[in-house]
Amino acid sequence: GALDVIDIGNYLFVPSSPVELDGVTYGTRDVVAYSAGVYSQFASLKSLGLPASAGIDALFLSSSNDLVLSFDVPVRIGLSHFLPADLVILNGSLTLYRDGTNSGIPPSSNITAAAEDSAGTLLVTFDVPTRIGATRYLPGQWVRWETSGLSLFEQDLSWPPSAQLSGLSALPAGLPSATVPGGFGDPGPMLRVSPYDPSGDSILLSWSASCLSSDVDYVVYEGVIGDFGSHAPIACSTGGVTAFTVAPGDGMRYYLVAPRNASREGSFGLTSDGTERPLGLVSCLPRSVAACSTSPP
């Protein structure tokens, strides 16, 4: 029903229907935390008076570690009345965090996802085309909500205009990652490929360590030669080892290795014209690249 990514592998979410997790049943008014394979209750809105007819369809953890939510229908809790375009903060009790009506959001619009990025920028999306002033926002567009007003933050031009966005998270700022030596001046041997067993069914990839001490692990990608944007991960971790055994897929294959830290992965290296190799079909982690001549902040 709603989702927030706290960091890689740590989530807050609200189930859209009752579900049993680790022997505990959670309902649509429960905020559930997931970390390291363990589920636990983060908050219960039922105990705070949220009616069963209301759903939580947006949530995020603010920079002050308070839970911010939005509901899919008008809700009255005690003397407070909240609309679907309002954001509500849980800090002992539920109080208004942002007033949608005062910001020009029509009462017919519903906030279906919300997030706060590392700079403190509030981002929201709507369930229907929403006109605020002279600007019309479509479902799927990320809208920046500042005290001075709303403006477009980001959009995916291929997003279907009829599709809602029901989960939105801005990952916290993380240390950049670097690259493994790739033949463009970075010290150390380049990525090497060698037979691993006499039958020839597998190969051994080996490489030199990243130049950044904060890079403690590596990701390995495989693609089809001739389609150099086809690479997808075959390992999002090697356990910190600078070698990996691969049973190649059919046809001609290529391999890319990048270093990673807890929340970011680095460069796949440079192409022959000196530009970054592109991201592939799927990524293990968001990319953030630091030059080997610099240290992470």
ZAKOL-35955 format. One record per atom (N, C-alpha, C, O): x, y, z. Coordinates in pm, whole numbers, padded with zeros to 5 digits, always signed. Each point is the difference from the previous one (the first is absolute). Example, Ala and Ser with C-alpha at 12.3 -4.5 7.8 and 13.67 -1.06 7.14 Angstrom:
<nodes>
+01319-00569+00780;-00089+00119+00000;+00090+00120+00000;+00104-00002+00066;-00139+00107-00138;+00082+00119+00006;-00077+00109+00073;+00051+00111+00017;
</nodes>
This chain:
<nodes>
+00080-00122+00000;-00080+00122+00000;+00083+00126+00000;-00039+00101-00060;+00152-00105+00127;+00094+00113+00005;+00138-00055+00033;+00012-00105+00063;+00092+00178-00105;+00136-00052+00014;+00099+00115+00016;-00014+00105-00062;+00113-00127+00148;+00113+00093+00011;+00127-00082+00013;+00008-00091+00083;+00092+00123-00164;+00130-00065+00009;+00087+00086+00091;+00038+00111-00036;-00007-00164+00153;+00084+00075+00094;+00144-00001-00048;+00067+00104+00000;-00019-00218-00041;+00131-00019-00059;-00002-00136-00065;-00099-00073+00013;+00204+00037-00083;+00004-00128-00067;-00026-00112+00100;+00076-00017+00095;-00183-00061-00117;-00032-00112+00086;-00085+00033+00121;-00031-00089+00079;-00007+00217-00061;-00082+00041+00113;-00122+00077-00050;+00014+00101-00069;-00133-00149+00104;-00122+00055-00056;-00104+00024+00108;+00001-00065+00105;-00092+00158-00133;-00126+00013+00069;-00110-00020-00102;+00009+00050-00112;-00113-00124+00148;-00110-00018-00094;-00130-00024+00074;-00001-00035+00118;-00110+00054-00191;-00134-00029+00049;-00060-00104-00093;-00008+00024-00120;-00036-00139+00171;-00062-00099-00088;-00134+00050-00052;-00072+00071+00070;+00039-00110-00193;-00128+00040-00057;-00114-00090+00044;-00117+00032-00020;+00152-00145+00082;-00099-00091+00059;+00070-00072+00114;+00123-00005+00003;-00197-00050+00092;+00063-00068+00114;+00095-00110-00046;-00030-00074-00094;+00146+00064+00160;+00101-00097-00039;+00073-00048+00125;+00023+00077+00093;+00013-00205-00091;+00075-00055+00111;+00147-00006-00035;+00038-00058-00101;+00045+00119+00184;+00144+00006-00021;+00069-00039+00130;-00022+00063+00103;+00104-00165-00108;+00071-00049+00119;-00096-00030+00115;+00031+00025+00116;-00148-00080-00152;-00096-00040+00103;-00087+00110+00053;-00082-00025+00088;+00097+00147-00138;-00080+00114+00046;-00087+00049-00116;+00050+00013-00112;-00177+00013+00137;-00090+00051-00104;-00003+00152+00005;-00028+00060+00104;+00059+00001-00218;-00002+00146-00012;-00116+00040-00091;-00027-00065-00101;-00040+00175+00137;-00113+00048-00078;+00034+00126-00076;+00115+00044-00003;-00217+00013-00059;+00018+00116-00087;+00020+00130+00078;+00022+00105-00060;-00030-00113+00193;+00027+00118+00083;+00130-00015+00079;+00028+00077+00092;+00052-00177-00131;+00130-00023+00064;+00113+00044-00093;-00004-00026-00120;+00103+00092+00177;+00124+00030-00072;+00103-00104+00045;+00031-00011+00118;+00021-00064-00216;+00088-00112+00028;+00142+00037-00040;+00022+00059-00105;+00073-00094+00190;+00142+00020-00031;+00061-00133-00044;-00032-00105+00055;+00119+00112-00156;+00074-00117-00045;+00148+00033+00002;+00043+00101-00056;+00037-00186+00121;+00144+00021+00005;+00068-00134+00023;-00034-00073+00093;+00131+00041-00179;+00081-00123+00015;-00088-00125+00010;+00029-00091+00078;-00136+00089-00157;-00086-00118-00004;-00099-00010+00113;-00069-00102+00012;+00058+00204+00072;-00088-00003+00116;-00109+00106-00015;+00029+00115-00033;-00155-00155+00058;-00113+00092-00003;-00038+00037+00143;+00007-00083+00091;-00048+00209-00071;-00045+00044+00132;-00096+00117-00019;+00000+00066-00103;-00082-00043+00204;-00095+00111-00008;+00072+00131+00033;+00064+00012+00104;-00078+00085-00194;+00060+00132+00021;-00101+00094+00065;+00035+00079+00087;-00161-00088-00132;-00105+00084+00057;-00135-00063-00030;-00016-00068-00101;-00080+00091+00191;-00137-00045-00020;-00091+00121-00004;-00016+00069+00101;-00044-00042-00216;-00092+00114-00011;-00138-00037+00053;-00080+00089+00031;+00052-00218-00020;-00128-00044+00058;-00010+00048+00144;-00105+00046+00043;+00216-00057+00031;-00002+00041+00141;-00013+00151+00015;-00034+00049+00108;+00060+00025-00216;-00012+00145+00006;-00134+00049-00052;-00024+00121-00008;-00065-00216-00027;-00135+00039-00038;-00025+00006-00150;-00106+00048-00041;+00200-00096-00043;-00024+00000-00143;-00111-00101-00032;+00014-00117+00035;-00123+00159-00100;-00110-00092-00027;+00039-00107-00102;+00090+00020-00081;-00159-00134+00088;+00031-00112-00090;-00028+00034-00145;+00055-00064-00089;-00140+00163+00064;-00034+00038-00138;+00110+00080-00068;-00006+00022-00121;+00106+00022+00196;+00108+00083-00054;+00122-00084-00030;+00034-00093+00074;+00033+00125-00184;+00125-00066-00035;+00116+00098+00003;-00018+00118-00028;+00136-00167+00063;+00123+00080-00004;+00062-00022-00138;+00041-00112-00031;-00034+00216-00050;+00052-00020-00136;+00126+00080-00028;+00046+00004-00114;+00012+00060+00216;+00129+00068-00015;+00064+00008+00138;-00068+00024+00099;+00199-00044-00094;+00070+00015+00128;+00148+00021-00025;+00054-00044-00102;+00011+00111+00195;+00146+00009+00001;+00044+00040+00139;-00077+00054+00079;+00203-00083-00051;+00062+00038+00126;+00072+00132-00022;+00090+00010-00083;-00129+00093+00158;+00055+00133-00019;+00143+00007+00051;+00050-00094+00062;+00017+00206-00089;+00137+00020+00046;+00010+00003+00152;+00107-00022+00056;-00220+00049+00011;-00004-00001+00147;-00045-00136+00053;-00027-00016+00119;+00020-00085-00211;-00039-00138+00034;-00144-00010+00050;-00033-00089+00078;-00052+00179-00125;-00143-00010+00026;-00068-00057-00124;+00043+00025-00113;-00148-00102+00134;-00072-00062-00110;-00100+00099-00058;-00080+00059+00072;+00086-00042-00205;-00093+00088-00071;-00086-00087-00092;+00053-00086-00070;-00185+00108+00071;-00092-00086-00074;-00105+00081-00073;-00019+00119+00025;-00050-00187-00117;-00118+00056-00064;-00104-00111-00012;+00034-00117-00013;-00162+00156+00017;-00110-00096-00005;-00073+00009-00133;+00004+00103-00067;-00071-00212+00030;-00065-00003-00132;-00143+00053+00001;-00061+00013-00105;+00008+00017+00224;-00134+00057+00014;+00004+00106+00109;+00094+00002+00080;-00194+00086-00076;-00005+00095+00112;-00012-00075+00132;-00073-00098+00011;+00147+00145+00089;+00008-00070+00129;-00021+00100+00113;+00060+00108+00001;-00147-00146+00094;-00014+00080+00121;+00051-00082+00117;-00048-00111+00026;+00147+00164+00045;+00056-00064+00119;-00007+00102+00113;+00072+00100-00001;-00158-00127+00098;-00022+00097+00106;-00058+00128-00057;-00103-00003-00068;+00167+00114+00094;-00046+00129-00052;+00067+00038-00131;-00028+00106-00056;+00117-00192+00005;+00075+00032-00122;-00065-00065-00121;-00051-00112+00008;+00053+00184-00120;-00056-00050-00126;+00108+00011-00107;+00053+00108-00024;-00020-00221-00039;+00107-00005-00099;-00058-00042-00135;-00084-00090-00008;+00129+00157-00099;-00042-00031-00136;+00105-00085-00070;+00114-00006+00045;-00151-00061-00156;+00096-00085-00072;+00119+00076-00059;+00101-00062-00034;-00110+00194+00023;+00112+00079-00050;+00081+00063+00113;+00089+00081-00026;-00119-00118+00150;+00078+00047+00115;+00108-00101+00034;-00013-00119-00029;+00119+00166+00091;+00100-00086+00062;-00009+00017+00150;-00012+00112+00051;+00017-00224+00021;-00020-00004+00144;+00126-00055+00065;+00058-00095-00052;-00016+00151+00162;+00120-00045+00069;-00038-00069+00130;-00088+00045+00073;+00157-00155-00045;-00020-00075+00125;+00114+00034+00094;+00115-00040-00020;-00149+00115+00123;+00098+00039+00102;-00071-00002+00134;-00028+00104+00060;+00001-00228-00014;-00082-00016+00120;-00147-00006-00035;-00073-00085+00052;+00028+00176-00140;-00136+00001-00051;+00006+00039-00148;+00107+00034-00051;-00220-00039-00017;-00004+00035-00142;-00038+00147-00014;-00107+00041+00046;+00194+00036-00108;-00027+00141-00024;+00033+00034-00146;+00069-00076-00068;-00119+00188+00023;+00020+00039-00140;+00146+00039-00025;+00058+00079+00074;+00000-00137-00180;+00138+00029-00039;+00004+00098-00116;+00074+00098+00004;-00154-00123-00109;-00018+00093-00110;-00149+00004-00037;-00063-00104-00016;+00010+00225+00003;-00141+00019-00031;-00016+00012-00151;+00043+00098-00060;-00105-00200-00002;-00015+00001-00145;-00089+00112-00049;+00030+00061-00103;-00139-00032+00173;-00094+00104-00043;+00068+00136-00002;-00017+00077-00094;+00093-00047+00200;+00068+00129+00006;+00107+00015-00107;+00039+00111-00034;+00010-00224-00019;+00101+00005-00106;-00062-00006-00139;+00072-00005-00100;-00205+00005+00093;-00067+00003-00130;-00032-00135-00060;-00045-00006-00115;+00068-00103+00189;-00033-00133-00052;-00150-00021+00012;-00055+00013+00109;-00013-00045-00219;-00146-00017+00007;-00037-00120+00085;+00074-00098+00006;-00190+00103+00061;-00042-00111+00087;-00027-00129-00076;-00009-00106+00061;-00004+00113-00194;-00023-00121-00080;+00128-00078-00026;-00006-00112-00052;+00122+00167+00087;+00129-00067-00023;+00046-00070+00127;-00025+00045+00111;+00093-00155-00132;+00050-00082+00110;+00150-00019-00016;+00046-00036-00109;+00030+00060+00214;+00144-00028-00002;+00019-00151+00015;-00041-00058+00100;+00103-00004-00200;+00018-00145+00002;+00141-00042+00036;+00024-00119+00023;+00071+00212-00016;+00136-00032+00041;+00067+00129+00045;-00031+00108-00051;+00122-00119+00147;+00070+00117+00051;+00138-00042+00049;+00021-00114+00041;+00072+00207-00048;+00137-00027+00044;+00068+00132+00034;-00046+00107-00038;+00156-00118+00110;+00085+00115+00030;+00141-00039-00034;+00051-00099+00051;+00016+00177-00138;+00135-00036-00039;+00101+00050+00102;-00036+00063+00099;+00164-00093-00123;+00104+00031+00098;+00018+00150+00021;+00058+00043+00100;-00107+00039-00195;+00007+00146+00016;-00122+00055+00071;-00010+00121+00021;-00084-00209+00017;-00121+00045+00068;-00112+00040-00092;-00100+00057+00045;+00114-00085-00176;-00104+00034-00096;-00114-00099+00010;+00022-00121-00003;-00144+00172+00015;-00119-00084+00009;-00051-00028-00141;-00019+00092-00079;-00003-00222+00048;-00047-00043-00131;-00130-00076+00017;-00014-00080+00092;-00082+00104-00183;-00127-00071+00004;-00043-00036-00142;+00052+00056-00097;-00147-00149+00086;-00066-00030-00127;-00151-00007+00026;-00044-00022+00113;-00034+00040-00221;-00146+00001+00010;-00060-00117-00077;+00063-00059-00087;-00190+00027+00123;-00067-00113-00063;-00068+00037-00130;-00027-00088-00083;-00001+00216+00062;-00071+00046-00120;+00069+00128-00049;+00072+00064+00076;-00095-00027-00203;+00054+00130-00046;-00047+00111+00094;-00119+00011+00031;+00213+00070+00013;-00029+00100+00104;+00050+00136-00044;+00119+00018-00026;-00211+00078+00017;+00038+00136-00037;+00017+00084+00126;-00091+00011+00083;+00210+00048-00071;+00030+00089+00112;+00049+00130-00061;+00109+00006-00058;-00189+00097+00071;+00031+00125-00069;-00010-00021-00149;-00102-00047-00050;+00208+00082-00022;+00001-00014-00146;+00065-00131-00045;+00010-00024-00121;+00034-00060+00214;+00074-00122-00035;-00086-00123+00025;-00068-00011+00101;+00074-00083-00197;-00074-00126+00012;+00101-00113+00019;+00087-00022-00084;-00101-00050+00194;+00089-00111+00032;-00071-00132-00027;-00118-00016+00032;+00191-00079-00091;-00056-00129-00036;+00043-00107+00101;+00103+00015+00065;-00183-00122-00053;+00045-00112+00084;+00135-00052-00050;+00022-00011-00120;+00067-00021+00213;+00133-00047-00037;+00105+00108+00001;+00119-00030+00006;-00161+00157-00013;+00098+00109+00010;+00033+00026+00147;-00087-00006+00087;+00215+00034-00061;+00044+00036+00134;-00014+00151+00015;+00055+00078-00078;-00130-00038+00179;-00028+00142+00021;+00071+00046+00127;-00012-00061+00106;+00085+00170-00119;+00070+00061+00114;-00100+00087+00076;-00064+00088-00058;+00052-00112+00189;-00094+00076+00083;+00080+00082+00101;+00048-00052+00100;-00036+00182-00129;+00068+00093+00089;-00101+00092+00065;-00115+00008-00046;+00154+00060+00150;-00092+00092+00067;-00046+00110-00094;-00107+00058+00018;+00188-00028-00120;-00035+00104-00096;-00091-00050-00111;-00052+00080-00078;+00033-00211+00069;-00086-00054-00104;+00051-00133-00054;+00095-00057+00054;-00159+00009-00160;+00034-00128-00060;+00058+00021-00139;-00036+00094-00070;+00127-00183+00030;+00063+00007-00131;+00044-00139-00042;+00015-00089+00084;+00006+00071-00214;+00042-00130-00050;+00144-00029+00041;+00088+00084-00018;-00064-00203+00074;+00133-00040+00043;+00062-00098-00100;+00116+00017-00038;-00190-00118-00004;+00053-00103-00090;-00115-00071-00067;-00109-00012+00056;+00134-00037-00179;-00101-00080-00068;+00068-00100-00092;+00110+00024-00051;-00176-00135+00031;+00042-00101-00096;-00092+00015-00121;-00119-00027+00009;+00175+00071-00122;-00082+00029-00116;-00069-00124-00056;-00097+00012-00075;+00147-00131+00110;-00063-00123-00049;-00108-00052+00095;-00062-00102-00027;+00040+00173+00140;-00097-00047+00098;-00141+00012-00059;-00036+00107-00048;-00045-00214+00052;-00138+00007-00054;-00082+00102+00078;-00001-00004+00123;-00069+00094-00191;-00073+00105+00072;-00114-00051+00086;-00048+00070+00088;+00004-00194-00113;-00110-00055+00079;+00048-00076+00123;-00082-00044+00081;+00214+00027-00065;+00055-00081+00108;+00038+00086+00119;+00066+00103-00015;-00108-00145+00133;+00038+00069+00123;+00136-00049+00048;+00044-00109-00034;+00021+00192+00112;+00124-00038+00068;-00033-00017+00148;-00038+00097+00067;+00053-00218-00016;-00045-00027+00137;+00114-00020+00098;-00024-00028+00117;+00148+00042-00161;+00114-00006+00090;+00108+00093-00049;+00038-00006-00117;+00013+00092+00202;+00101+00098-00038;+00097+00016+00116;-00042+00030+00112;+00171-00051-00138;+00100+00018+00104;+00122+00070-00058;+00039-00025-00114;+00019+00111+00192;+00125+00065-00036;+00107-00056+00092;-00004+00023+00121;+00098-00096-00177;+00104-00061+00083;+00084+00108+00068;+00028+00104-00061;+00014-00126+00184;+00087+00097+00065;+00132+00011-00073;+00043-00092-00069;+00020+00207+00085;+00129+00020-00064;+00099-00105+00048;+00006-00031+00119;+00071-00025-00211;+00097-00102+00035;+00137+00033-00057;+00012+00083-00090;+00091-00147+00143;+00134+00020-00052;+00007-00048-00143;-00059-00104-00032;+00129+00174-00054;+00019-00051-00136;+00094-00119+00000;+00078-00020+00093;-00086-00058-00198;+00089-00113-00020;+00091+00034-00117;-00021+00100-00068;+00123-00182+00043;+00099+00034-00102;-00006-00101-00116;-00106-00023-00056;+00218-00036+00022;+00009-00093-00111;+00111-00100+00029;+00089+00027+00081;-00094-00141-00146;+00115-00089+00001;+00088+00039-00118;-00051+00056-00097;+00180-00082+00102;+00089+00044-00108;-00051-00046-00137;-00036-00116-00019;+00035+00210-00076;-00056-00031-00131;+00086+00043-00117;-00047+00002-00113;+00174+00031+00138;+00088+00032-00112;+00003+00145-00039;+00058+00034-00103;-00121+00056+00184;+00000+00143-00033;+00075+00079+00107;-00042+00111+00035;+00150-00166+00015;+00082+00071+00095;-00022-00042+00144;+00079+00038+00086;-00182-00115-00057;-00019-00049+00135;+00102-00110+00029;+00019-00089-00083;+00046+00094+00198;+00107-00097+00027;-00054-00141+00022;-00111-00018+00051;+00191-00082-00090;-00036-00139+00025;-00039-00074-00126;-00034+00062-00100;+00039-00197+00103;-00037-00082-00116;-00147+00018-00034;-00084+00022+00087;+00053-00032-00216;-00137+00008-00047;-00075-00130+00031;+00060-00098+00044;-00191+00098-00069;-00082-00119+00015;+00054-00111-00089;+00026+00022-00118;-00010-00141+00175;+00055-00113-00075;-00101-00116-00001;-00076-00019+00095;+00078-00056-00204;-00086-00116-00016;+00089-00120-00026;+00088+00006-00086;-00111-00116+00159;+00081-00119-00019;-00086-00124+00022;-00099+00007+00074;+00134-00123-00136;-00076-00123+00024;+00008-00039+00147;+00103+00020+00065;-00212-00075-00013;-00004-00037+00140;+00009-00150+00022;+00058-00044+00099;-00114-00036-00191;+00005-00145+00016;+00033-00065-00133;-00020+00061-00105;+00070-00183+00107;+00043-00067-00124;-00113-00020-00101;+00025-00004-00120;-00148-00007+00167;-00111-00024-00093;-00035+00124-00080;-00066-00010-00104;+00109+00127+00150;-00028+00123-00072;-00140+00053+00021;-00045+00087-00074;-00026-00139+00176;-00137+00045+00023;-00008+00130+00079;-00106+00061+00008;+00216-00018+00049;-00002+00124+00077;+00131+00075-00018;+00103-00057-00037;-00109+00187+00065;+00117+00086-00011;+00018+00075+00132;-00092+00013+00079;+00214+00035-00059;+00032+00076+00120;+00027+00144-00039;+00088+00028-00082;-00164+00063+00140;+00025+00143-00014;+00083+00046+00119;-00030-00037+00114;+00133+00117-00138;+00081+00053+00110;+00038+00143-00033;+00016+00036-00116;-00002+00046+00218;+00024+00142-00020;+00074+00057+00120;+00017-00069+00101;+00026+00194-00113;+00068+00068+00111;-00102+00077+00083;-00109+00033-00047;+00146-00005+00171;-00091+00068+00092;-00024+00143-00043;+00080+00060-00072;-00192-00004+00118;-00031+00140-00022;+00104+00088+00069;+00064-00041+00097;-00050+00161-00149;+00095+00094+00060;-00057+00067+00125;+00074+00066+00073;-00206-00081-00047;-00060+00061+00117;-00017-00104+00111;-00053-00109-00023;+00098+00143+00143;-00010-00094+00112;-00144-00022+00043;-00031-00100+00064;-00059+00194-00098;-00141-00016+00036;-00072-00100-00089;-00111-00042+00031;+00173+00001-00143;-00055-00105-00084;+00041-00135+00057;+00117-00037-00004;-00215-00037+00057;+00033-00123+00072;-00053-00124-00071;+00013-00111+00050;-00074+00129-00167;-00058-00113-00070;-00006+00032-00149;+00040+00107-00044;-00092-00205-00036;+00000+00015-00145;-00128-00059-00059;-00060-00091+00057;+00020+00145-00172;-00113-00052-00076;+00052-00050-00134;+00095+00056-00055;-00158-00161+00002;+00042-00061-00126;-00119-00004-00094;-00109-00043+00038;+00129+00088-00161;-00105+00005-00101;+00042-00083-00122;+00118-00013-00031;-00220-00042-00038;+00022-00075-00123;-00092+00055-00109;-00116+00032+00026;+00169-00023-00148;-00080+00045-00113;+00035-00077-00126;+00092-00082+00000;-00165+00109-00106;+00020-00067-00129;+00083+00090-00090;-00036+00116-00024;+00147-00169-00027;+00086+00078-00090;-00081+00039-00124;-00070-00081-00060;+00082+00207+00024;-00077+00056-00110;-00118+00082+00049;-00053+00083-00075;+00012-00105+00197;-00107+00078+00063;+00055+00052+00132;-00024-00058+00106;+00099+00168-00114;+00081+00041+00114;-00076+00082+00104;+00061+00067+00084;-00193-00073-00089;-00081+00052+00109;-00081-00110+00065;-00093+00027+00076;+00128-00151-00107;-00082-00114+00046;+00044-00056+00133;-00062-00094+00050;+00168+00148+00011;+00053-00062+00121;-00098+00010+00116;-00066+00102+00021;+00060-00211+00054;-00084-00012+00119;+00083-00069+00108;+00092-00075-00032;-00122+00098+00158;+00083-00056+00107;-00012-00152+00011;-00109-00056-00005;+00224-00008+00021;+00002-00141+00036;+00050-00018+00143;-00008-00109+00056;+00060+00216+00003;+00037+00000+00142;+00000+00144+00049;+00072+00084-00053;-00154-00055+00155;-00001+00133+00060;+00097+00008+00117;+00013+00105+00063;+00055-00215-00033;+00103-00003+00102;+00091-00119-00028;-00046-00108-00036;+00175+00130+00054;+00096-00112-00006;+00056-00028+00138;+00097-00075+00014;-00158+00134+00088;+00052-00017+00136;+00130+00074+00022;+00076-00033+00091;-00050+00134-00174;+00123+00077+00012;+00118-00062-00071;+00109+00057+00001;-00128-00173-00063;+00109-00070-00070;+00015+00059-00140;-00099+00033-00066;+00224-00021+00020;+00026+00057-00133;+00011-00110-00105;+00088+00004-00086;-00177-00100+00093;-00006-00109-00098;-00140-00059+00005;-00065+00002+00104;+00020-00057-00219;-00133-00057-00006;-00004-00105-00111;+00049+00024-00110;-00108-00139+00140;-00011-00108-00097;-00135+00008-00072;-00104+00018+00064;+00108-00030-00196;-00120+00019-00082;-00018-00120-00091;+00096-00049-00059;-00219+00001+00048;-00037-00095-00105;-00065+00082-00110;-00117+00038+00014;+00188-00008-00123;-00051+00093-00100;-00130-00046-00063;-00024-00120-00015;-00061+00217-00022;-00120-00029-00074;+00033-00035-00144;+00116+00002-00040;-00218-00035-00037;+00020-00037-00140;+00049+00119-00082;-00028+00115+00031;+00102-00146-00136;+00047+00104-00091;+00121+00074+00054;+00064-00044+00095;-00034+00156-00159;+00115+00082+00036;-00039+00095+00113;-00100+00072-00010;+00179-00071+00116;-00035+00076+00120;+00110+00098+00039;+00118-00023-00028;-00157+00132+00092;+00098+00091+00058;-00034+00020+00148;-00113-00023+00043;+00215+00066+00034;-00015+00013+00145;+00053+00136+00046;+00101+00049-00050;-00171+00009+00145;+00039+00126+00060;+00002-00017+00151;-00086-00068+00057;+00183+00130+00008;+00011-00003+00146;+00009+00143+00051;+00075+00082-00054;-00152-00052+00158;+00007+00132+00063;+00012-00018+00150;-00056-00095+00055;+00126+00184+00013;+00003-00005+00147;-00130+00055+00057;-00077+00065-00070;+00053-00093+00196;-00119+00051+00067;+00030+00023+00148;+00093-00057+00056;-00176+00142+00005;+00001+00013+00145;-00139-00039+00050;-00070-00076-00067;+00029+00125+00182;-00127-00045+00057;-00121+00046-00080;-00103-00067+00003;+00113+00180-00075;-00119+00054-00064;+00019+00043-00145;-00097+00036-00065;+00220-00040+00012;+00025+00045-00136;+00096-00093-00070;+00086-00062+00064;-00100+00051-00196;+00100-00071-00079;+00070+00099-00090;-00052+00107-00030;+00174-00145-00014;+00082+00094-00073;-00005-00020-00150;-00102-00039-00056;+00215+00067-00008;+00009+00005-00145;+00024-00138-00059;+00067-00084+00060;-00123+00061-00181;+00031-00119-00080;+00127+00022-00083;+00039-00086-00078;+00023+00201+00095;+00116+00033-00082;-00040+00088-00117;-00116+00037-00016;+00214-00004-00067;-00020+00092-00111;+00002-00073-00134;+00069-00101-00016;-00145+00153-00078;+00004-00053-00136;+00125+00054-00069;+00075+00078+00058;-00053-00120-00182;+00121+00039-00072;+00008+00151-00025;+00109+00053-00020;-00225+00016+00022;+00005+00146-00018;+00007+00076+00132;-00011+00122+00003;+00030-00198+00109;+00021+00064+00129;-00126+00036+00076;+00008+00069+00102;-00125-00115-00148;-00125+00027+00071;-00038-00119+00088;+00043-00113-00024;-00126+00139+00124;-00044-00106+00091;-00081-00105-00076;-00087+00034-00080;+00115-00160+00107;-00087-00105-00052;-00139+00017+00061;-00010+00033+00118;-00096-00055-00196;-00135+00030+00049;-00050-00105+00099;+00053-00110+00008;-00157+00150+00066;-00071-00097+00081;-00068-00101-00089;-00028+00028-00117;+00000-00147+00171;-00063-00104-00079;-00150-00010+00026;-00065+00098+00034;+00012-00218-00051;-00143-00022+00014;-00045+00015+00144;-00108+00054+00026;+00190-00102+00066;-00032+00004+00143;+00128+00034+00075;+00109-00036-00044;-00121+00105+00157;+00117+00033+00081;-00015-00059+00139;-00111-00012+00052;+00224-00024+00007;-00003-00047+00139;-00027+00115+00095;-00080-00013+00093;+00146+00128-00115;-00010+00116+00086;+00001+00126-00086;+00042-00006-00115;-00088+00120+00169;+00017+00125-00073;+00148+00028-00025;+00085-00036+00081;-00054+00100-00194;+00139+00029-00034;+00039+00139+00049;-00076+00096-00015;+00195-00087+00074;+00060+00128+00037;+00150-00018-00010;+00059-00077+00077;+00005+00147-00170;+00139-00028-00035;+00092+00111+00051;-00025+00118-00024;+00131-00157+00093;+00105+00091+00042;+00129-00035-00075;+00027-00117-00025;+00050+00216-00010;+00127-00022-00065;+00100-00061+00098;-00004+00029+00119;+00093-00114-00171;+00096-00066+00087;+00099+00097+00061;+00067-00033+00098;-00057+00151-00153;+00096+00097+00053;-00059+00078+00116;+00069+00083+00061;-00196-00108-00028;-00064+00073+00109;-00042-00097+00108;-00012-00120-00022;-00009+00174+00139;-00049-00079+00113;-00147+00034+00025;-00042+00112-00025;-00036-00209+00074;-00141+00030+00027;-00013+00103+00111;+00086+00006+00088;-00192+00075-00091;-00017+00105+00102;-00028-00061+00137;-00017+00073+00097;
</nodes>
